[in-house]
Amino acid sequence: MSDNSLEKNQRPSFGRFDPPRRILLGPGPSPVDDRVLNAMTAPVLGHLDPIFLQCMDDIQSMLRYVFETENRVTFPVSGTGSAGMEAAIVNSIEPGDDVVVCVIGVFGERMVEIVERAGGRPVTVRSEWGEPVDPNRIEDALKSCKARALVLVHAETSTGVLQKLDGLADLAHSRDALLVVDAVASLGGIPVGVDRNHIDVCYSGSQKCLSAPPGLAPITFSERAVSRLRSRKTKVQSWYLDASMVEKYWGAERTYHHTAPISSNYALREALRLVCEDGLQARWQRHELNHQALVAGLEAMGIQMLVAPENRANCVNAVCVPDGVDDALVRSRLLEKTSIDIAGGLGRLKGRIWRIGLMGSGSTRENVLLLIQGLHEAIAEQGHQLPNGFQAAEAIYEAHSAVTA
């Protein structure tokens, strides 16, 4: 046998990977529109090709619209939402800085760890999981130290809690602290209002309400945050995530920093085009309507929500698993029979809640009704006869149609 034949027989061989089309109704990623998927098949250009630079300009303009900001330093970090979190924190603080961190779930805990790894001293303000942090406690924490930043999650993916932003910038700025906001789950589905809420650093993820594939983390820095960045005494902990260098690539200088994920940026551009075509107001209203219909359907079935109505993030719904119902079995039945993918709880909520995402392209009437019917059937298979919430959800849509007609 020749050497070539021997090598051919030994090398591994794999068939084509052909994944099924799922209905992604978990906390992310969300369903990706075919237009966005098709955009990724366009020819790959060099990362400094003039045509790609125009694509970058378009992305920045549309991100400013979605963030509701005029910030000059706005760009997508080449990494997932967690890279956005790390970029926001390491660019905002230096070793030895006090940082007030609001913890309302798993991702607040992750912020604490990143602050520690960056050499900061976290001053944590915690709530019960399922509840936001009281602003009075945030104010007390800021007064208790020399905080350089107040960091928090707007819509906590692990608990479905919405931390309201009103007045938080005033609290932070009165103590000379930057306001840093995680809008990974909320951007494009819930109003964030970077300029309106005087947020200094805000980041998101491409795979949630923006409905692009995972892999990019839009971020924006106010001039106040940029000034703080310019006056640092130490270098940013991460070379790759140092905004003072990355902004030169995304800015007028176009200075090489790293090779951007070209196809992912094509996808983000097309996903942002869809947001712009919808309009932010219409998109926010769609997310809220589908959330209300889902809640009505679940409550008609006797299923409770974890979070009080006034504190719910409409994009990620934390749903209490009924007593005696097997959480994992319901999720596996949904996936097997309807191709619907929802998630279980994290940390202390594991086995206690389902996390249902209605985000971006996945936030539709069809998906809400399909999910309610699928849940009803999956729970019934375990011997639990609950009322069907289909009609209660339909009633929300009919009432909305009557008002808007």
C-alpha positions as CSV (number, residue, x, y, z in Angstrom):
1,M,0.0,0.0,0.0
2,S,1.4,3.4,-0.9
3,D,2.0,6.2,1.6
4,N,-0.8,8.2,0.0
5,S,-3.3,5.4,0.3
6,L,-2.3,4.8,3.9
7,E,-2.8,8.5,4.8
8,K,-6.2,8.5,3.0
9,N,-7.4,5.5,5.0
10,Q,-6.3,7.0,8.3
11,R,-7.6,10.5,8.0
12,P,-11.0,11.2,9.5
13,S,-14.1,11.6,7.3
14,F,-17.3,13.5,8.3
15,G,-20.6,14.0,6.6
16,R,-22.0,17.4,6.0
17,F,-23.4,19.1,9.2
18,D,-27.1,19.9,8.5
19,P,-28.8,21.2,11.7
20,P,-32.6,21.4,12.0
21,R,-34.5,24.7,12.0
22,R,-35.5,25.2,15.6
23,I,-37.9,27.7,17.1
24,L,-35.6,29.4,19.5
25,L,-37.7,30.7,22.4
26,G,-35.0,30.5,25.1
27,P,-33.0,33.4,26.5
28,G,-30.8,33.5,23.5
29,P,-29.9,33.1,20.7
30,S,-33.1,34.2,19.1
31,P,-34.3,33.2,15.7
32,V,-32.4,34.7,12.8
33,D,-34.3,36.0,9.8
34,D,-33.5,34.5,6.5
35,R,-32.3,37.9,5.2
36,V,-29.7,37.9,7.9
37,L,-28.6,34.4,7.2
38,N,-28.3,35.2,3.5
39,A,-26.2,38.2,4.3
40,M,-23.6,36.0,5.8
41,T,-23.1,34.2,2.5
42,A,-21.8,37.3,0.7
43,P,-18.2,37.3,-0.4
44,V,-15.7,37.9,2.3
45,L,-13.7,41.1,1.9
46,G,-10.5,42.3,3.6
47,H,-11.1,44.1,6.9
48,L,-9.7,47.3,5.5
49,D,-11.4,47.0,2.0
50,P,-13.1,50.3,1.2
51,I,-16.4,48.5,0.6
52,F,-16.2,46.8,4.1
53,L,-15.4,50.2,5.6
54,Q,-18.7,51.5,4.3
55,C,-20.4,48.5,5.9
56,M,-18.7,49.5,9.2
57,D,-20.0,53.1,8.8
58,D,-23.5,51.8,8.2
59,I,-23.3,49.6,11.3
60,Q,-22.2,52.5,13.5
61,S,-25.0,54.7,12.2
62,M,-27.6,52.1,12.8
63,L,-26.2,51.2,16.3
64,R,-26.5,54.9,17.3
65,Y,-30.1,54.7,16.3
66,V,-30.8,51.5,18.3
67,F,-28.8,52.7,21.3
68,E,-30.6,56.1,21.0
69,T,-27.4,58.0,21.2
70,E,-25.1,60.5,19.4
71,N,-22.0,58.9,20.9
72,R,-19.0,59.1,18.6
73,V,-17.4,56.0,20.1
74,T,-19.9,53.3,19.1
75,F,-19.0,50.0,17.6
76,P,-19.5,46.2,17.8
77,V,-16.9,44.3,19.9
78,S,-15.6,41.2,18.1
79,G,-16.9,38.8,20.7
80,T,-20.1,37.7,22.4
81,G,-22.1,39.7,25.0
82,S,-19.7,38.6,27.7
83,A,-16.9,40.2,25.8
84,G,-19.0,43.4,25.8
85,M,-19.4,43.1,29.5
86,E,-15.6,42.7,30.0
87,A,-14.9,45.5,27.6
88,A,-17.2,47.9,29.4
89,I,-15.8,47.2,32.8
90,V,-12.0,47.0,32.0
91,N,-12.2,50.3,30.1
92,S,-14.2,52.0,32.9
93,I,-12.1,51.1,36.0
94,E,-8.5,50.8,37.1
95,P,-6.9,48.6,39.8
96,G,-7.9,49.8,43.2
97,D,-11.1,51.4,42.1
98,D,-14.3,50.9,44.1
99,V,-17.1,49.7,41.9
100,V,-20.8,49.5,43.0
101,V,-22.3,46.4,41.4
102,C,-26.0,45.6,41.4
103,V,-26.6,41.9,41.5
104,I,-30.1,40.7,40.5
105,G,-29.0,37.3,39.0
106,V,-26.2,35.3,37.4
107,F,-24.9,38.1,35.1
108,G,-24.6,40.5,38.0
109,E,-22.5,37.9,39.7
110,R,-20.3,37.7,36.5
111,M,-19.8,41.5,36.7
112,V,-18.5,41.1,40.3
113,E,-16.0,38.6,39.1
114,I,-14.8,40.7,36.2
115,V,-14.4,43.7,38.5
116,E,-12.2,41.6,40.8
117,R,-10.1,40.2,37.9
118,A,-9.6,43.8,36.7
119,G,-8.2,44.7,40.2
120,G,-11.3,46.7,41.3
121,R,-13.0,46.4,44.7
122,P,-16.7,45.4,44.1
123,V,-19.2,46.9,46.5
124,T,-22.2,44.7,45.9
125,V,-25.9,45.5,46.3
126,R,-27.9,42.3,46.0
127,S,-31.6,41.6,45.7
128,E,-33.7,38.5,46.0
129,W,-33.7,36.7,42.7
130,G,-36.8,37.8,41.0
131,E,-36.7,41.4,42.3
132,P,-34.8,44.6,41.3
133,V,-32.4,46.5,43.5
134,D,-34.0,49.4,45.5
135,P,-32.5,52.7,44.2
136,N,-32.2,53.8,47.8
137,R,-29.8,51.0,48.5
138,I,-27.8,51.9,45.4
139,E,-27.5,55.4,46.7
140,D,-26.3,54.1,50.1
141,A,-23.7,51.9,48.4
142,L,-22.4,54.8,46.4
143,K,-22.1,57.0,49.5
144,S,-20.3,54.2,51.4
145,C,-17.2,54.2,49.1
146,K,-15.3,56.3,46.5
147,A,-17.0,54.6,43.6
148,R,-15.6,55.1,40.1
149,A,-18.4,53.2,38.4
150,L,-22.0,51.9,39.0
151,V,-22.5,48.8,36.9
152,L,-25.8,46.9,36.5
153,V,-27.8,44.6,34.3
154,H,-30.9,46.3,32.7
155,A,-32.7,43.0,31.8
156,E,-31.3,40.1,33.8
157,T,-31.4,37.0,31.6
158,S,-31.3,34.6,34.5
159,T,-34.3,36.0,36.4
160,G,-36.4,38.0,33.9
161,V,-36.1,41.1,36.1
162,L,-36.0,44.6,34.6
163,Q,-33.9,47.1,36.6
164,K,-35.3,50.5,35.8
165,L,-32.8,53.1,34.8
166,D,-34.6,56.3,35.8
167,G,-32.4,58.5,38.0
168,L,-29.5,56.1,38.3
169,A,-27.2,58.4,36.3
170,D,-27.9,61.2,38.7
171,L,-26.9,59.0,41.6
172,A,-23.7,57.8,39.9
173,H,-22.6,61.2,38.5
174,S,-23.2,63.0,41.9
175,R,-20.4,60.7,43.2
176,D,-18.2,61.1,40.1
177,A,-18.9,57.5,39.0
178,L,-19.6,56.3,35.5
179,L,-23.0,54.5,34.9
180,V,-22.3,51.2,33.0
181,V,-25.3,49.3,31.8
182,D,-25.7,45.8,30.4
183,A,-28.4,45.9,27.7
184,V,-27.5,42.5,26.3
185,A,-31.1,41.2,26.5
186,S,-33.0,44.5,26.2
187,L,-31.5,46.4,23.3
188,G,-34.0,46.5,20.4
189,G,-36.8,45.1,22.5
190,I,-37.1,47.4,25.5
191,P,-36.3,51.2,25.5
192,V,-32.7,51.7,26.7
193,G,-32.2,55.4,25.9
194,V,-28.5,55.9,26.3
195,D,-28.5,59.6,25.9
196,R,-31.9,60.1,27.6
197,N,-30.8,58.2,30.6
198,H,-27.3,59.7,30.6
199,I,-25.6,56.2,30.4
200,D,-21.8,56.4,30.1
201,V,-21.1,52.9,28.8
202,C,-23.7,50.5,27.4
203,Y,-23.2,47.2,25.7
204,S,-25.4,44.5,24.2
205,G,-25.2,41.3,22.2
206,S,-26.0,40.5,18.6
207,Q,-28.0,37.4,19.4
208,K,-30.9,38.6,21.5
209,C,-33.5,41.3,20.5
210,L,-31.3,42.3,17.5
211,S,-31.7,38.7,16.1
212,A,-28.3,38.3,14.5
213,P,-26.1,35.2,15.2
214,P,-24.0,35.3,18.4
215,G,-20.5,36.7,18.1
216,L,-20.7,40.5,18.3
217,A,-21.3,42.8,21.2
218,P,-22.4,46.4,20.3
219,I,-21.0,49.0,22.7
220,T,-21.1,52.7,23.1
221,F,-19.1,55.2,25.2
222,S,-20.2,58.7,26.2
223,E,-17.8,61.6,26.0
224,R,-17.5,61.5,29.8
225,A,-16.5,57.8,29.6
226,V,-14.0,58.5,26.8
227,S,-12.5,61.4,28.8
228,R,-12.1,59.0,31.8
229,L,-10.4,56.5,29.4
230,R,-8.0,59.1,28.1
231,S,-6.9,60.1,31.6
232,R,-6.2,56.6,32.9
233,K,-3.0,56.1,35.0
234,T,-2.7,52.5,33.9
235,K,-3.2,50.6,30.7
236,V,-6.5,48.8,30.1
237,Q,-6.2,45.3,31.4
238,S,-7.1,43.7,28.1
239,W,-5.1,44.6,25.0
240,Y,-7.8,43.1,22.7
241,L,-10.7,44.9,24.4
242,D,-8.9,48.3,24.9
243,A,-11.4,50.7,23.5
244,S,-8.8,53.4,23.0
245,M,-7.2,51.2,20.3
246,V,-10.3,49.5,18.9
247,E,-12.0,52.9,18.4
248,K,-9.1,53.9,16.0
249,Y,-10.0,51.0,13.8
250,W,-13.7,51.8,13.9
251,G,-13.0,55.6,13.7
252,A,-11.7,57.9,11.0
253,E,-8.1,56.6,11.4
254,R,-9.0,53.1,10.4
255,T,-5.9,51.9,12.2
256,Y,-5.5,48.2,12.1
257,H,-6.2,46.5,15.4
258,H,-7.6,43.1,14.7
259,T,-9.2,41.2,11.9
260,A,-12.9,41.9,12.2
261,P,-15.3,38.9,11.8
262,I,-16.4,40.1,8.3
263,S,-19.4,37.8,7.8
264,S,-20.7,38.4,11.3
265,N,-20.7,42.1,10.6
266,Y,-22.6,41.5,7.4
267,A,-25.2,39.7,9.5
268,L,-25.3,42.5,12.1
269,R,-25.8,45.1,9.4
270,E,-28.7,43.3,7.9
271,A,-30.3,42.6,11.4
272,L,-30.0,46.3,12.2
273,R,-31.6,47.2,8.8
274,L,-34.6,45.1,9.9
275,V,-34.8,47.0,13.2
276,C,-34.7,50.3,11.3
277,E,-37.4,49.1,8.9
278,D,-39.6,48.2,11.9
279,G,-38.9,51.4,13.8
280,L,-37.9,51.3,17.5
281,Q,-41.4,52.3,18.8
282,A,-43.1,49.6,16.8
283,R,-40.5,47.0,17.8
284,W,-40.9,47.9,21.5
285,Q,-44.7,47.6,21.2
286,R,-44.5,44.3,19.5
287,H,-42.3,42.8,22.3
288,E,-44.6,44.1,25.0
289,L,-47.8,42.8,23.2
290,N,-46.4,39.3,22.8
291,H,-45.2,39.3,26.4
292,Q,-48.7,40.3,27.6
293,A,-50.3,37.6,25.5
294,L,-47.9,35.0,26.8
295,V,-48.5,35.9,30.4
296,A,-52.2,35.9,29.9
297,G,-52.1,32.4,28.4
298,L,-49.8,31.0,31.1
299,E,-51.9,32.5,34.0
300,A,-55.1,31.1,32.5
301,M,-53.4,27.7,32.8
302,G,-52.6,28.4,36.4
303,I,-48.9,28.9,35.8
304,Q,-47.3,31.7,37.8
305,M,-44.6,34.2,36.8
306,L,-41.5,34.6,39.0
307,V,-41.4,38.4,38.7
308,A,-44.0,40.9,39.7
309,P,-45.7,42.7,36.7
310,E,-44.0,46.0,37.3
311,N,-40.5,44.5,37.3
312,R,-40.7,42.1,34.3
313,A,-38.5,42.2,31.3
314,N,-40.8,41.5,28.4
315,C,-38.0,39.9,26.4
316,V,-37.1,37.2,28.9
317,N,-40.0,35.6,30.8
318,A,-39.2,33.7,34.0
319,V,-42.0,31.2,34.4
320,C,-42.5,29.1,37.6
321,V,-42.5,25.3,36.9
322,P,-45.8,24.0,38.4
323,D,-45.6,21.7,41.4
324,G,-45.0,18.1,40.5
325,V,-44.1,18.9,36.9
326,D,-40.7,17.7,35.6
327,D,-38.9,20.8,34.2
328,A,-36.4,19.0,32.0
329,L,-39.0,16.5,30.6
330,V,-41.3,19.4,29.5
331,R,-38.4,21.1,27.7
332,S,-37.3,17.9,26.0
333,R,-40.9,17.1,24.9
334,L,-41.3,20.7,23.5
335,L,-38.1,20.3,21.5
336,E,-39.0,16.8,20.2
337,K,-42.6,17.4,19.2
338,T,-42.7,21.1,18.2
339,S,-39.0,22.0,17.7
340,I,-39.4,24.8,20.3
341,D,-36.3,25.4,22.4
342,I,-36.8,27.0,25.9
343,A,-34.4,27.1,28.8
344,G,-34.4,26.0,32.4
345,G,-33.3,28.1,35.4
346,L,-29.7,28.9,36.3
347,G,-28.0,28.7,39.7
348,R,-30.5,28.7,42.6
349,L,-33.4,28.8,40.1
350,K,-32.4,25.6,38.4
351,G,-35.4,23.3,38.2
352,R,-37.7,26.0,39.5
353,I,-38.3,28.1,36.4
354,W,-38.4,28.1,32.6
355,R,-36.8,31.0,30.8
356,I,-38.9,31.9,27.8
357,G,-37.4,34.4,25.4
358,L,-39.6,36.5,23.0
359,M,-36.9,38.4,21.3
360,G,-36.4,40.0,18.0
361,S,-37.6,37.8,15.1
362,G,-38.9,35.3,17.7
363,S,-41.3,37.7,19.3
364,T,-44.4,36.8,17.2
365,R,-48.0,36.0,17.8
366,E,-47.6,32.6,16.0
367,N,-44.7,31.6,18.4
368,V,-46.7,32.7,21.5
369,L,-49.7,30.6,20.6
370,L,-47.6,27.6,19.4
371,L,-45.7,27.7,22.7
372,I,-48.8,27.9,24.9
373,Q,-50.4,24.9,23.1
374,G,-47.1,23.0,23.3
375,L,-46.7,23.6,27.0
376,H,-50.2,22.6,27.7
377,E,-49.7,19.3,25.9
378,A,-46.3,18.6,27.4
379,I,-47.6,19.1,30.9
380,A,-50.7,17.0,30.3
381,E,-48.4,14.1,29.3
382,Q,-47.2,14.1,32.8
383,G,-50.7,13.7,34.1
384,H,-51.4,17.3,35.0
385,Q,-54.7,18.6,33.5
386,L,-54.5,22.3,33.3
387,P,-56.9,24.7,31.6
388,N,-55.8,25.6,28.1
389,G,-54.5,29.2,28.0
390,F,-54.8,29.6,24.2
391,Q,-58.0,31.6,24.3
392,A,-56.7,34.0,27.0
393,A,-53.7,34.8,24.8
394,E,-55.9,35.2,21.7
395,A,-58.0,37.7,23.7
396,I,-55.0,39.9,24.2
397,Y,-54.3,40.1,20.5
398,E,-58.0,40.7,19.6
399,A,-58.2,43.5,22.2
400,H,-55.1,45.1,20.7
401,S,-56.5,44.8,17.2
402,A,-59.7,46.5,18.3
403,V,-57.8,49.4,19.8
404,T,-55.5,49.9,16.8
405,A,-58.2,49.3,14.1
